[in-house]
């Protein structure tokens, strides 16, 4: 059994999680508030197989999807970057990588390190808002791409481009900031 | 898209392949490209790792609740 005070201790953490995906403080605060309320109401159902935080994040994911539906209705995609049109910077005119992906040493071990997830967060924050939304809807919230296109009101081909762009950017960002910091790149 | 893919085209198919089924032709072209391209081979395993990392996000619990 968990009490309201215990749940509230997780608020700052949940807010960070929601903010990363919603990119809107008001919407993130709403999602967290609804999550904590739902958790208090459902506290007797918390069986304790997972940590309290994992349980809360599970509830929060649903609230974030609701929040994304709402914000994407209110904020249409406008920037060129968000339409994925700056993918060009990753490739030379002949279609080769301008900076070829380097060799990452035992990436799985990173999943045990908090520092890795902090680097991942910073990289996600550096993505254009809607690119980040599309990517986290796919990879954190687990939506299918046709749902994502529908929610963000973009064409399917645009959706593929945005996801490609997100993966290119995140890969490069993690390589620079975590896996191979300070490495001189060769093409 | 010619039969020989550029890295730009290959990386797009690698990304698309995470979210939809590629056609036989797309898979064939991609396999051919990967057989000669170390950069795209690394890209393939790195985007697969990204998926696992995002599944694991937000990572190990912090006892301080930060």
gemmi code that builds the backbone of each chain (N, CA, C; Angstrom):
import gemmi

chains = {
    "A": [
        ("UNK", (0.857, -1.207, 0.000), (0.000, 0.000, 0.000), (0.890, 1.254, 0.000)),
        ("UNK", (0.563, 2.210, -0.842), (1.349, 3.433, -0.889), (0.449, 4.619, -0.542)),
        ("UNK", (1.010, 5.600, 0.136), (0.177, 6.756, 0.489), (0.503, 7.959, -0.405)),
        ("UNK", (-0.333, 8.989, -0.286), (-0.243, 10.147, -1.171), (1.104, 10.859, -1.046)),
        ("UNK", (1.619, 10.878, 0.163), (2.884, 11.572, 0.400), (4.025, 10.852, -0.311)),
        ("UNK", (3.995, 9.551, -0.205), (4.995, 8.711, -0.874), (4.926, 8.924, -2.394)),
        ("UNK", (3.701, 9.009, -2.921), (3.528, 9.197, -4.368), (4.043, 10.560, -4.805)),
        ("UNK", (3.774, 11.564, -3.988), (4.133, 12.922, -4.359), (5.646, 13.121, -4.447)),
        ("UNK", (6.380, 12.282, -3.756), (7.830, 12.334, -3.790), (8.364, 12.125, -5.223)),
        ("UNK", (7.582, 11.432, -6.035), (8.020, 11.137, -7.408), (7.665, 12.240, -8.395)),
        ("UNK", (6.977, 13.285, -7.905), (6.471, 14.316, -8.811), (7.550, 14.955, -9.700)),
        ("UNK", (8.692, 15.405, -9.115), (9.691, 16.072, -9.966), (10.199, 15.170, -11.089)),
        ("UNK", (10.374, 13.919, -10.746), (10.858, 12.946, -11.710), (9.840, 12.717, -12.828)),
        ("UNK", (8.574, 12.562, -12.450), (7.512, 12.349, -13.432), (7.374, 13.568, -14.342)),
        ("UNK", (7.557, 14.740, -13.750), (7.423, 15.967, -14.513), (8.513, 16.049, -15.600)),
        ("UNK", (9.712, 15.648, -15.221), (10.809, 15.648, -16.186), (10.507, 14.682, -17.342)),
        ("UNK", (10.002, 13.524, -16.991), (9.652, 12.504, -17.977), (8.578, 13.037, -18.934)),
        ("UNK", (7.555, 13.686, -18.381), (6.441, 14.192, -19.192), (6.870, 15.380, -20.047)),
        ("UNK", (7.710, 16.230, -19.464), (8.133, 17.444, -20.152), (8.970, 17.107, -21.385)),
        ("UNK", (9.783, 16.084, -21.245), (10.638, 15.649, -22.346), (9.806, 15.291, -23.572)),
        ("UNK", (8.636, 14.721, -23.322), (7.828, 14.257, -24.442), (6.789, 15.264, -24.877)),
        ("UNK", (6.237, 16.006, -23.928), (5.172, 16.945, -24.283), (5.720, 18.300, -24.708)),
        ("UNK", (6.900, 18.659, -24.203), (7.539, 19.940, -24.533), (6.643, 21.133, -24.218)),
        ("UNK", (5.865, 20.993, -23.185), (4.948, 22.067, -22.815), (4.691, 21.914, -21.327)),
        ("UNK", (5.117, 22.917, -20.542), (5.090, 22.764, -19.091), (3.668, 22.556, -18.556)),
        ("UNK", (2.749, 23.361, -19.059), (1.368, 23.247, -18.595), (0.807, 21.858, -18.847)),
        ("UNK", (1.033, 21.374, -20.082), (0.520, 20.047, -20.448), (1.195, 18.966, -19.614)),
        ("UNK", (2.505, 19.136, -19.349), (3.245, 18.140, -18.560), (2.731, 18.124, -17.119)),
        ("UNK", (2.498, 19.314, -16.559), (1.991, 19.380, -15.181), (0.610, 18.732, -15.079)),
        ("UNK", (-0.233, 18.990, -16.089), (-1.555, 18.358, -16.098), (-1.438, 16.840, -16.101)),
        ("UNK", (-0.555, 16.332, -16.978), (-0.417, 14.875, -17.108), (0.054, 14.261, -15.785)),
        ("UNK", (0.989, 14.937, -15.114), (1.517, 14.418, -13.851), (0.439, 14.474, -12.764)),
        ("UNK", (-0.286, 15.578, -12.734), (-1.354, 15.730, -11.749), (-2.399, 14.621, -11.905)),
        ("UNK", (-2.797, 14.380, -13.155), (-3.790, 13.327, -13.409), (-3.247, 11.953, -13.035)),
        ("UNK", (-1.945, 11.777, -13.277), (-1.318, 10.496, -12.936), (-1.350, 10.262, -11.433)),
        ("UNK", (-0.974, 11.300, -10.671), (-0.933, 11.139, -9.215), (-2.337, 10.920, -8.652)),
        ("UNK", (-3.318, 11.617, -9.222), (-4.700, 11.418, -8.783), (-5.157, 9.984, -9.059)),
        ("UNK", (-4.873, 9.527, -10.286), (-5.258, 8.157, -10.645), (-4.560, 7.154, -9.734)),
        ("UNK", (-3.303, 7.459, -9.389), (-2.539, 6.544, -8.544), (-3.115, 6.490, -7.129)),
        ("UNK", (-3.513, 7.653, -6.619), (-4.090, 7.687, -5.266), (-5.399, 6.894, -5.254)),
        ("UNK", (-6.198, 7.102, -6.302), (-7.469, 6.371, -6.379), (-7.244, 4.869, -6.527)),
        ("UNK", (-6.149, 4.525, -7.233), (-5.917, 3.100, -7.499), (-4.855, 2.488, -6.609)),
        ("UNK", (-4.512, 3.176, -5.519), (-3.387, 2.729, -4.691), (-3.567, 1.303, -4.160)),
        ("UNK", (-4.825, 0.928, -3.926), (-5.062, -0.423, -3.394), (-4.757, -1.486, -4.457)),
        ("UNK", (-4.766, -1.065, -5.722), (-4.486, -2.030, -6.787), (-2.991, -2.195, -7.045)),
        ("UNK", (-2.187, -1.318, -6.450), (-0.738, -1.445, -6.637), (-0.258, -2.679, -5.893)),
        ("UNK", (0.177, -3.666, -6.675), (0.463, -4.977, -6.078), (1.902, -5.106, -5.604)),
        ("UNK", (2.725, -4.149, -5.958), (4.084, -4.186, -5.464), (5.024, -5.122, -6.217)),
        ("UNK", (4.594, -5.624, -7.418), (5.548, -6.449, -8.189), (6.612, -5.562, -8.806)),
        ("UNK", (6.235, -4.307, -9.124), (7.211, -3.400, -9.699), (7.465, -2.295, -8.683)),
        ("UNK", (8.451, -1.431, -8.962), (8.669, -0.312, -8.054), (7.524, 0.680, -8.229)),
        ("UNK", (7.322, 1.518, -7.227), (6.274, 2.527, -7.300), (6.486, 3.406, -8.531)),
        ("UNK", (7.755, 3.740, -8.780), (8.037, 4.624, -9.899), (7.658, 3.994, -11.240)),
        ("UNK", (7.990, 2.718, -11.414), (7.643, 2.029, -12.657), (6.133, 2.013, -12.847)),
        ("UNK", (5.431, 1.797, -11.748), (3.961, 1.793, -11.797), (3.451, 3.175, -12.211)),
        ("UNK", (4.007, 4.222, -11.605), (3.581, 5.587, -11.930), (3.890, 5.937, -13.391)),
        ("UNK", (5.064, 5.545, -13.858), (5.434, 5.837, -15.249), (4.461, 5.155, -16.211)),
        ("UNK", (4.044, 3.938, -15.849), (3.061, 3.226, -16.672), (1.767, 4.022, -16.820)),
        ("UNK", (1.300, 4.599, -15.719), (0.074, 5.422, -15.772), (0.352, 6.700, -16.565)),
        ("UNK", (1.507, 7.296, -16.289), (1.848, 8.578, -16.924), (1.902, 8.469, -18.451)),
        ("UNK", (2.383, 7.330, -18.959), (2.472, 7.162, -20.420), (1.104, 7.356, -21.077)),
        ("UNK", (0.072, 6.794, -20.457), (-1.272, 6.980, -21.023), (-1.700, 8.445, -20.988)),
        ("UNK", (-1.345, 9.117, -19.892), (-1.726, 10.531, -19.777), (-0.960, 11.375, -20.789)),
        ("UNK", (0.280, 10.976, -21.081), (1.070, 11.717, -22.064), (0.464, 11.566, -23.461)),
        ("UNK", (0.037, 10.356, -23.788), (-0.614, 10.160, -25.093), (-1.831, 11.076, -25.205)),
        ("UNK", (-2.644, 11.140, -24.138), (-3.805, 12.045, -24.146), (-3.353, 13.488, -24.353)),
        ("UNK", (-2.293, 13.869, -23.638), (-1.776, 15.233, -23.731), (-1.270, 15.555, -25.127)),
        ("UNK", (-0.588, 14.580, -25.745), (-0.059, 14.793, -27.106), (-1.192, 14.983, -28.107)),
        ("UNK", (-2.258, 14.218, -27.917), (-3.423, 14.359, -28.809), (-3.942, 15.784, -28.729)),
        ("UNK", (-3.999, 16.282, -27.514), (-4.546, 17.618, -27.315), (-3.611, 18.687, -27.899)),
        ("UNK", (-2.314, 18.614, -27.562), (-1.408, 19.675, -28.026), (-1.234, 19.636, -29.541)),
        ("UNK", (-1.255, 18.453, -30.152), (-1.044, 18.419, -31.602), (-2.243, 18.993, -32.346)),
        ("UNK", (-3.397, 18.979, -31.677), (-4.551, 19.651, -32.294), (-4.374, 21.164, -32.260)),
        ("UNK", (-3.676, 21.618, -31.203), (-3.559, 23.065, -31.012), (-2.330, 23.671, -31.686)),
        ("UNK", (-1.292, 22.843, -31.897), (-0.041, 23.379, -32.442), (0.383, 22.618, -33.690)),
        ("UNK", (-0.036, 23.076, -34.868), (0.340, 22.364, -36.088), (1.848, 22.475, -36.352)),
        ("UNK", (2.353, 21.517, -37.106), (3.783, 21.492, -37.416), (4.113, 22.551, -38.453)),
        ("UNK", (5.086, 23.398, -38.129), (5.385, 24.410, -39.126), (6.849, 24.490, -39.562)),
        ("UNK", (7.796, 24.127, -38.648), (9.177, 24.426, -39.010), (9.733, 23.445, -40.046)),
        ("UNK", (10.652, 23.940, -40.859), (11.320, 23.113, -41.859), (12.026, 21.952, -41.196)),
        ("UNK", (12.656, 22.286, -40.058), (13.401, 21.264, -39.325), (12.482, 20.120, -38.933)),
        ("UNK", (11.298, 20.488, -38.462), (10.362, 19.471, -38.043), (9.867, 18.644, -39.215)),
        ("UNK", (9.940, 19.211, -40.411), (9.528, 18.411, -41.561), (10.685, 17.546, -42.062)),
        ("UNK", (11.788, 17.586, -41.353), (12.886, 16.683, -41.683), (13.726, 17.130, -42.855)),
        ("UNK", (13.594, 18.394, -43.225), (14.273, 18.829, -44.438), (15.741, 19.185, -44.219)),
        ("UNK", (16.201, 19.081, -42.980), (17.623, 19.331, -42.763), (18.406, 18.023, -42.632)),
        ("UNK", (17.809, 16.926, -43.082), (18.515, 15.640, -43.089), (19.794, 15.716, -43.911)),
        ("UNK", (19.755, 16.660, -44.869), (20.889, 16.838, -45.780), (22.219, 16.971, -45.045)),
        ("UNK", (22.195, 17.598, -43.867), (23.457, 17.884, -43.198), (24.203, 16.607, -42.790)),
        ("UNK", (23.500, 15.495, -42.717), (24.167, 14.251, -42.312), (24.865, 13.563, -43.482)),
        ("UNK", (24.572, 14.018, -44.704), (25.085, 13.312, -45.879), (25.745, 14.264, -46.872)),
        ("UNK", (26.772, 13.767, -47.530), (27.404, 14.526, -48.604), (26.526, 14.428, -49.857)),
        ("UNK", (26.862, 15.212, -50.864), (26.070, 15.227, -52.098), (25.971, 13.844, -52.746)),
        ("UNK", (27.033, 13.033, -52.564), (27.008, 11.704, -53.188), (26.263, 10.658, -52.336)),
        ("UNK", (25.642, 11.120, -51.220), (24.846, 10.200, -50.407), (25.632, 9.462, -49.342)),
        ("UNK", (26.943, 9.743, -49.216), (27.722, 9.147, -48.132), (27.517, 9.923, -46.839)),
        ("UNK", (27.750, 9.264, -45.701), (27.716, 9.953, -44.422), (28.794, 11.043, -44.406)),
        ("UNK", (28.455, 12.234, -43.898), (29.512, 13.223, -43.693), (30.378, 12.801, -42.509)),
        ("UNK", (29.735, 12.189, -41.487), (30.495, 11.587, -40.386), (29.991, 10.160, -40.214)),
        ("UNK", (30.796, 9.198, -40.626), (30.343, 7.805, -40.561), (30.192, 7.370, -39.106)),
        ("UNK", (29.159, 6.576, -38.808), (28.989, 6.068, -37.444), (30.246, 5.345, -36.961)),
        ("UNK", (30.656, 5.645, -35.740), (31.838, 5.004, -35.171), (31.484, 3.712, -34.450)),
        ("UNK", (32.505, 3.062, -33.960), (32.313, 1.802, -33.240), (31.989, 2.104, -31.777)),
        ("UNK", (30.845, 1.628, -31.268), (30.483, 1.845, -29.865), (30.899, 0.622, -29.051)),
        ("UNK", (31.669, 0.876, -28.008), (32.115, -0.244, -27.176), (31.019, -0.644, -26.193)),
        ("UNK", (30.665, -1.908, -26.170), (29.649, -2.517, -25.289), (28.534, -1.551, -24.859)),
        ("UNK", (27.671, -1.155, -25.814), (26.591, -0.210, -25.485), (25.639, -0.740, -24.418)),
        ("UNK", (25.430, -2.063, -24.369), (24.446, -2.610, -23.408), (24.792, -2.220, -21.978)),
        ("UNK", (26.084, -2.115, -21.706), (26.495, -1.786, -20.348), (26.002, -0.388, -19.947)),
        ("UNK", (25.848, 0.488, -20.952), (25.366, 1.843, -20.683), (23.983, 1.835, -20.045)),
        ("UNK", (23.187, 0.799, -20.357), (21.816, 0.763, -19.856), (21.762, 0.595, -18.340)),
        ("UNK", (22.908, 0.273, -17.740), (22.977, 0.162, -16.273), (23.363, 1.499, -15.643)),
        ("UNK", (23.699, 2.479, -16.473), (24.255, 3.720, -15.921), (23.281, 4.886, -16.018)),
        ("UNK", (23.068, 5.551, -14.903), (22.181, 6.719, -14.893), (22.708, 7.808, -15.816)),
        ("UNK", (24.027, 7.976, -15.837), (24.636, 9.011, -16.672), (24.271, 8.860, -18.136)),
        ("UNK", (24.135, 7.620, -18.585), (23.753, 7.387, -19.981), (22.364, 7.949, -20.254)),
        ("UNK", (21.427, 7.700, -19.330), (20.058, 8.168, -19.551), (19.962, 9.693, -19.458)),
        ("UNK", (20.861, 10.283, -18.674), (20.903, 11.745, -18.641), (21.399, 12.294, -19.981)),
        ("UNK", (22.401, 11.619, -20.554), (22.896, 12.026, -21.879), (21.799, 11.848, -22.927)),
        ("UNK", (21.066, 10.740, -22.817), (19.968, 10.470, -23.750), (18.903, 11.564, -23.656)),
        ("UNK", (18.582, 11.965, -22.442), (17.601, 13.045, -22.252), (18.062, 14.333, -22.907)),
        ("UNK", (19.339, 14.669, -22.687), (19.850, 15.910, -23.292), (19.760, 15.833, -24.814)),
        ("UNK", (20.055, 14.661, -25.366), (19.983, 14.505, -26.819), (18.541, 14.613, -27.316)),
        ("UNK", (17.603, 14.040, -26.558), (16.196, 14.145, -26.950), (15.732, 15.596, -26.902)),
        ("UNK", (16.234, 16.319, -25.890), (15.850, 17.730, -25.762), (16.350, 18.562, -26.927)),
        ("UNK", (17.440, 18.128, -27.551), (18.007, 18.918, -28.647), (17.256, 18.692, -29.967)),
        ("UNK", (16.341, 17.728, -29.998), (15.563, 17.514, -31.222), (14.493, 18.591, -31.363)),
        ("UNK", (14.138, 18.942, -32.611), (12.991, 19.845, -32.799), (11.752, 19.234, -32.144)),
        ("UNK", (10.857, 20.097, -31.687), (9.756, 19.662, -30.834), (8.933, 18.502, -31.418)),
        ("UNK", (8.493, 18.660, -32.647), (7.609, 17.629, -33.180), (8.339, 16.372, -33.608)),
        ("UNK", (9.619, 16.534, -33.971), (10.442, 15.358, -34.258), (10.557, 14.528, -32.984)),
        ("UNK", (10.801, 15.215, -31.864), (10.899, 14.528, -30.582), (9.569, 13.874, -30.225)),
        ("UNK", (8.487, 14.569, -30.489), (7.174, 13.997, -30.183), (6.937, 12.714, -30.973)),
        ("UNK", (7.188, 12.788, -32.291), (6.961, 11.607, -33.136), (7.828, 10.445, -32.653)),
        ("UNK", (9.081, 10.754, -32.352), (10.008, 9.694, -31.958), (9.636, 9.077, -30.605)),
        ("UNK", (9.307, 9.914, -29.627), (8.978, 9.346, -28.314), (7.614, 8.644, -28.334)),
        ("UNK", (6.695, 9.116, -29.203), (5.421, 8.394, -29.342), (5.690, 6.982, -29.828)),
        ("UNK", (6.647, 6.868, -30.747), (6.986, 5.562, -31.301), (7.762, 4.711, -30.290)),
        ("UNK", (8.803, 5.294, -29.708), (9.763, 4.466, -28.969), (9.500, 4.396, -27.460)),
        ("UNK", (8.928, 5.431, -26.874), (8.654, 5.355, -25.435), (7.217, 4.915, -25.204)),
        ("UNK", (6.298, 5.499, -25.968), (4.889, 5.184, -25.744), (4.425, 3.992, -26.572)),
        ("UNK", (5.238, 3.601, -27.579), (4.955, 2.379, -28.336), (3.786, 2.458, -29.302)),
        ("UNK", (3.468, 3.670, -29.812), (2.384, 3.790, -30.794), (2.875, 3.332, -32.167)),
        ("UNK", (1.932, 2.882, -33.006), (2.266, 2.538, -34.387), (2.361, 3.825, -35.206)),
        ("UNK", (3.126, 3.758, -36.327), (3.360, 4.997, -37.075), (2.086, 5.606, -37.656)),
        ("UNK", (1.124, 4.762, -38.067), (-0.091, 5.369, -38.635), (-0.855, 6.180, -37.582)),
        ("UNK", (-0.813, 5.707, -36.321), (-1.437, 6.491, -35.247), (-0.702, 7.815, -35.048)),
        ("UNK", (0.636, 7.752, -35.110), (1.449, 8.956, -34.883), (1.152, 10.004, -35.960)),
        ("UNK", (1.113, 9.556, -37.234), (0.822, 10.498, -38.322), (-0.527, 11.149, -38.105)),
        ("UNK", (-1.488, 10.322, -37.673), (-2.832, 10.830, -37.476), (-2.850, 11.860, -36.342)),
        ("UNK", (-2.209, 11.511, -35.232), (-2.216, 12.421, -34.084), (-1.490, 13.722, -34.390)),
        ("UNK", (-0.369, 13.640, -35.108), (0.401, 14.851, -35.403), (-0.103, 15.552, -36.662)),
        ("UNK", (-1.071, 14.944, -37.329), (-1.653, 15.508, -38.552), (-0.608, 15.757, -39.630)),
        ("UNK", (0.188, 14.747, -39.882), (1.183, 14.837, -40.947), (1.013, 13.630, -41.858)),
        ("UNK", (1.562, 13.739, -43.085), (1.437, 12.632, -44.028), (2.335, 11.473, -43.585)),
        ("UNK", (2.032, 10.286, -44.091), (2.824, 9.111, -43.723), (4.282, 9.303, -44.113)),
        ("UNK", (4.517, 9.846, -45.318), (5.912, 9.968, -45.763), (6.672, 10.963, -44.878)),
        ("UNK", (5.975, 11.999, -44.446), (6.569, 12.949, -43.512), (6.938, 12.285, -42.194)),
        ("UNK", (6.092, 11.406, -41.776), (6.301, 10.676, -40.532), (7.575, 9.826, -40.622)),
        ("UNK", (7.759, 9.110, -41.734), (8.977, 8.305, -41.918), (10.208, 9.195, -41.900)),
        ("UNK", (10.103, 10.343, -42.568), (11.251, 11.262, -42.626), (11.597, 11.761, -41.228)),
        ("UNK", (10.575, 12.098, -40.445), (10.835, 12.601, -39.089), (11.486, 11.545, -38.205)),
        ("UNK", (11.027, 10.304, -38.342), (11.607, 9.236, -37.518), (13.051, 8.953, -37.948)),
        ("UNK", (13.280, 9.000, -39.255), (14.651, 8.825, -39.772), (15.554, 9.923, -39.213)),
        ("UNK", (15.061, 11.148, -39.288), (15.821, 12.280, -38.801), (16.116, 12.153, -37.301)),
        ("UNK", (15.112, 11.744, -36.543), (15.300, 11.596, -35.096), (16.384, 10.564, -34.808)),
        ("UNK", (16.359, 9.470, -35.525), (17.362, 8.417, -35.286), (18.755, 8.878, -35.692)),
        ("UNK", (18.845, 9.590, -36.829), (20.144, 10.117, -37.265), (20.715, 11.066, -36.213)),
        ("UNK", (19.852, 11.975, -35.730), (20.308, 12.992, -34.775), (20.699, 12.385, -33.438)),
        ("UNK", (19.848, 11.492, -32.947), (20.132, 10.900, -31.634), (21.385, 10.054, -31.658)),
        ("UNK", (21.528, 9.298, -32.732), (22.710, 8.457, -32.871), (23.974, 9.313, -32.834)),
        ("UNK", (23.952, 10.384, -33.635), (25.121, 11.267, -33.703), (25.357, 11.951, -32.353)),
        ("UNK", (24.276, 12.383, -31.712), (24.396, 13.092, -30.443), (24.956, 12.181, -29.348)),
        ("UNK", (24.465, 10.955, -29.278), (24.970, 10.021, -28.259), (26.416, 9.639, -28.527)),
        ("UNK", (26.757, 9.543, -29.791), (28.152, 9.227, -30.133), (29.072, 10.339, -29.655)),
        ("UNK", (28.665, 11.588, -29.925), (29.464, 12.749, -29.513), (29.543, 12.895, -28.004)),
        ("UNK", (28.393, 12.682, -27.333), (28.341, 13.051, -25.920), (28.609, 11.872, -24.988)),
        ("UNK", (28.453, 10.650, -25.482), (28.577, 9.517, -24.553), (29.558, 8.460, -25.019)),
        ("UNK", (29.373, 7.958, -26.237), (30.165, 6.804, -26.642), (31.580, 7.157, -27.070)),
        ("UNK", (31.714, 8.227, -27.845), (33.047, 8.586, -28.326), (33.299, 10.073, -28.123)),
        ("UNK", (33.233, 10.545, -26.875), (33.399, 11.984, -26.663), (34.796, 12.431, -27.084)),
        ("UNK", (34.847, 13.552, -27.772), (36.136, 14.131, -28.139), (36.867, 13.402, -29.246)),
        ("UNK", (36.153, 12.464, -29.914), (36.852, 11.750, -30.986), (36.916, 12.613, -32.235)),
        ("UNK", (38.033, 12.588, -32.927), (38.131, 13.260, -34.216), (37.464, 12.363, -35.229)),
        ("UNK", (36.549, 12.929, -36.005), (35.805, 12.075, -36.906), (36.444, 12.009, -38.267)),
        ("UNK", (36.395, 10.825, -38.881), (36.823, 10.665, -40.263), (35.672, 10.042, -41.024)),
        ("UNK", (35.538, 10.423, -42.284), (34.378, 10.083, -43.048), (34.336, 8.678, -43.574)),
    ],
    "B": [
        ("UNK", (15.039, 5.213, -56.968), (16.102, 4.549, -56.217), (16.754, 3.483, -57.096)),
        ("UNK", (18.020, 3.663, -57.396), (18.733, 2.688, -58.228), (18.958, 1.411, -57.436)),
        ("UNK", (19.464, 0.374, -58.121), (19.655, -0.886, -57.410), (20.725, -0.753, -56.330)),
        ("UNK", (21.746, 0.043, -56.643), (22.777, 0.291, -55.627), (22.349, 1.465, -54.769)),
        ("UNK", (22.241, 1.225, -53.489), (21.799, 2.286, -52.590), (22.980, 3.165, -52.166)),
        ("UNK", (22.688, 4.444, -51.929), (23.663, 5.284, -51.222), (23.436, 5.059, -49.723)),
        ("UNK", (24.378, 5.561, -48.891), (24.210, 5.428, -47.444), (22.961, 6.174, -46.984)),
        ("UNK", (22.679, 7.293, -47.651), (21.502, 8.072, -47.280), (20.229, 7.243, -47.484)),
        ("UNK", (20.144, 6.604, -48.661), (18.971, 5.770, -48.944), (18.935, 4.545, -48.027)),
        ("UNK", (20.109, 3.957, -47.797), (20.168, 2.754, -46.957), (19.744, 3.075, -45.524)),
        ("UNK", (20.218, 4.218, -45.003), (19.888, 4.546, -43.611), (18.390, 4.810, -43.467)),
        ("UNK", (17.791, 5.353, -44.517), (16.346, 5.557, -44.495), (15.605, 4.212, -44.444)),
        ("UNK", (16.062, 3.247, -45.256), (15.420, 1.932, -45.248), (15.642, 1.219, -43.915)),
        ("UNK", (16.813, 1.424, -43.328), (17.097, 0.816, -42.017), (16.128, 1.389, -40.981)),
        ("UNK", (15.949, 2.713, -41.023), (15.021, 3.365, -40.097), (13.589, 2.900, -40.365)),
        ("UNK", (13.169, 2.933, -41.637), (11.814, 2.490, -41.984), (11.577, 1.053, -41.524)),
        ("UNK", (12.608, 0.228, -41.678), (12.484, -1.188, -41.310), (12.212, -1.422, -39.829)),
        ("UNK", (12.483, -0.388, -39.011), (12.152, -0.499, -37.586), (10.637, -0.368, -37.371)),
        ("UNK", (9.941, 0.199, -38.350), (8.530, 0.551, -38.150), (7.569, -0.058, -39.168)),
        ("UNK", (8.101, -0.626, -40.251), (7.198, -1.262, -41.227), (7.948, -2.413, -41.905)),
        ("UNK", (7.170, -3.283, -42.573), (7.805, -4.370, -43.316), (8.391, -3.814, -44.604)),
        ("UNK", (9.632, -4.132, -44.874), (10.239, -3.713, -46.135), (9.841, -4.726, -47.211)),
        ("UNK", (9.752, -4.240, -48.469), (9.442, -5.144, -49.574), (10.651, -6.047, -49.843)),
        ("UNK", (10.415, -7.097, -50.616), (11.511, -8.019, -50.956), (12.624, -7.253, -51.673)),
        ("UNK", (12.231, -6.371, -52.592), (13.229, -5.600, -53.335), (14.030, -4.691, -52.397)),
        ("UNK", (13.315, -4.016, -51.482), (14.012, -3.141, -50.523), (14.985, -3.950, -49.663)),
        ("UNK", (14.542, -5.092, -49.200), (15.410, -5.924, -48.351), (16.642, -6.406, -49.115)),
        ("UNK", (16.427, -6.765, -50.379), (17.540, -7.255, -51.198), (18.577, -6.159, -51.408)),
        ("UNK", (18.083, -4.960, -51.755), (19.005, -3.838, -51.974), (19.760, -3.504, -50.698)),
        ("UNK", (19.021, -3.536, -49.587), (19.631, -3.190, -48.309), (20.690, -4.222, -47.926)),
        ("UNK", (20.376, -5.493, -48.123), (21.336, -6.541, -47.768), (22.613, -6.390, -48.582)),
        ("UNK", (22.423, -6.102, -49.870), (23.587, -5.912, -50.746), (24.451, -4.747, -50.249)),
        ("UNK", (23.785, -3.643, -49.890), (24.523, -2.471, -49.409), (25.262, -2.791, -48.104)),
        ("UNK", (24.568, -3.449, -47.190), (25.176, -3.751, -45.881), (26.376, -4.686, -46.017)),
        ("UNK", (26.353, -5.527, -47.063), (27.466, -6.464, -47.228), (28.766, -5.739, -47.578)),
        ("UNK", (28.647, -4.494, -48.062), (29.874, -3.768, -48.425), (30.077, -2.487, -47.609)),
        ("UNK", (29.170, -2.207, -46.654), (29.249, -0.906, -45.982), (29.278, -1.042, -44.453)),
        ("UNK", (30.456, -0.791, -43.865), (30.602, -0.882, -42.414), (29.804, 0.197, -41.693)),
        ("UNK", (29.764, 1.402, -42.282), (29.074, 2.521, -41.630), (27.595, 2.189, -41.441)),
        ("UNK", (26.951, 1.676, -42.488), (25.519, 1.367, -42.385), (25.281, 0.138, -41.516)),
        ("UNK", (26.227, -0.776, -41.487), (26.101, -1.936, -40.599), (26.118, -1.472, -39.141)),
        ("UNK", (27.018, -0.541, -38.831), (27.046, 0.009, -37.464), (25.771, 0.793, -37.179)),
        ("UNK", (25.332, 1.570, -38.183), (24.093, 2.341, -38.025), (22.937, 1.399, -37.654)),
        ("UNK", (22.858, 0.251, -38.325), (21.777, -0.708, -38.073), (21.767, -1.159, -36.613)),
        ("UNK", (22.939, -1.541, -36.099), (22.924, -2.023, -34.714), (22.731, -0.872, -33.732)),
        ("UNK", (23.155, 0.330, -34.118), (22.993, 1.467, -33.198), (21.538, 1.910, -33.090)),
        ("UNK", (20.796, 1.911, -34.193), (19.386, 2.302, -34.067), (18.581, 1.220, -33.340)),
        ("UNK", (19.005, -0.038, -33.487), (18.351, -1.106, -32.718), (18.638, -0.904, -31.229)),
        ("UNK", (19.871, -0.506, -30.932), (20.219, -0.210, -29.535), (19.402, 0.971, -29.001)),
        ("UNK", (19.226, 2.005, -29.858), (18.403, 3.159, -29.454), (17.015, 2.712, -29.003)),
        ("UNK", (16.456, 1.768, -29.756), (15.125, 1.273, -29.379), (15.167, 0.627, -27.996)),
        ("UNK", (16.174, -0.196, -27.744), (16.269, -0.843, -26.421), (16.479, 0.203, -25.329)),
        ("UNK", (17.275, 1.224, -25.647), (17.557, 2.269, -24.653), (16.276, 3.027, -24.302)),
        ("UNK", (15.467, 3.345, -25.324), (14.224, 4.079, -25.065), (13.223, 3.214, -24.318)),
        ("UNK", (13.256, 1.909, -24.557), (12.394, 0.982, -23.796), (12.797, 0.999, -22.335)),
        ("UNK", (14.109, 1.075, -22.109), (14.629, 1.042, -20.738), (14.507, 2.406, -20.063)),
        ("UNK", (14.313, 3.473, -20.881), (14.184, 4.820, -20.334), (13.015, 4.864, -19.356)),
        ("UNK", (13.064, 5.501, -18.205), (14.114, 6.401, -17.723), (15.270, 5.730, -16.982)),
        ("UNK", (15.493, 4.482, -17.182), (16.683, 3.863, -16.632), (16.550, 3.431, -15.182)),
        ("UNK", (17.694, 3.112, -14.572), (17.683, 2.596, -13.203), (17.011, 3.582, -12.248)),
        ("UNK", (16.256, 3.050, -11.304), (15.595, 3.900, -10.314), (16.614, 4.665, -9.495)),
        ("UNK", (16.259, 5.904, -9.235), (17.113, 6.739, -8.396), (16.479, 6.779, -7.006)),
        ("UNK", (17.143, 6.243, -6.000), (16.539, 6.181, -4.665), (16.191, 7.556, -4.091)),
        ("UNK", (16.852, 8.591, -4.605), (16.567, 9.944, -4.094), (15.274, 10.503, -4.668)),
        ("UNK", (14.728, 9.837, -5.692), (13.490, 10.299, -6.299), (13.661, 11.570, -7.114)),
        ("UNK", (14.870, 11.838, -7.571), (15.086, 13.050, -8.347), (14.448, 12.947, -9.708)),
    ],
}
model = gemmi.Model(1)
for chain_id, residues in chains.items():
    chain = gemmi.Chain(chain_id)
    for i, (resn, *xyz) in enumerate(residues, 1):
        res = gemmi.Residue()
        res.name, res.seqid = resn, gemmi.SeqId(i, " ")
        for name, pos in zip(("N", "CA", "C"), xyz):
            atom = gemmi.Atom()
            atom.name, atom.element = name, gemmi.Element(name[0])
            atom.pos, atom.b_iso = gemmi.Position(*pos), 0.0
            res.add_atom(atom)
        chain.add_residue(res)
    model.add_chain(chain)
structure = gemmi.Structure()
structure.add_model(model)
structure.setup_entities()
